[in-house]
Amino acid sequence: MKLRLVLLGLLCFLPATPGFAQGCSMCYTSAAGSGKKGQQAISQGVLVLLVPPVGFMTLGVGLAYRYGRRRDEENA
């Protein structure tokens, strides 16, 4: 059953791979074609877009760790 799910997932996501590759090359050519200030703005934009997901993941992992420790202490 798990093998079927993995194969179904691959069948769904493999056709989208060329789209991801094209996006990367478009970003690269856009950044290379812009000036120094444009490159700095793109770099800062990437950092701004990176902060919320990393923050949420850190919070989620921290809460899961706290919950796990508390549960283990109650069962011991």
C-alpha angles and dihedrals in degrees: 000000000000091000090055091051091050092049091048090051092050091049090052098047105034095074089057094058096091089053092056092049092050091051091055093051091047091053091047094051091045092052093044092050095050124083129255093277091048091053091050090050091052091049092050091046091054090052092048091051091047098054101070097050092045090048093050092047092049091049092047094049091046093051092046090050092049092048092049094050092048091049092049091050091051092050095047 
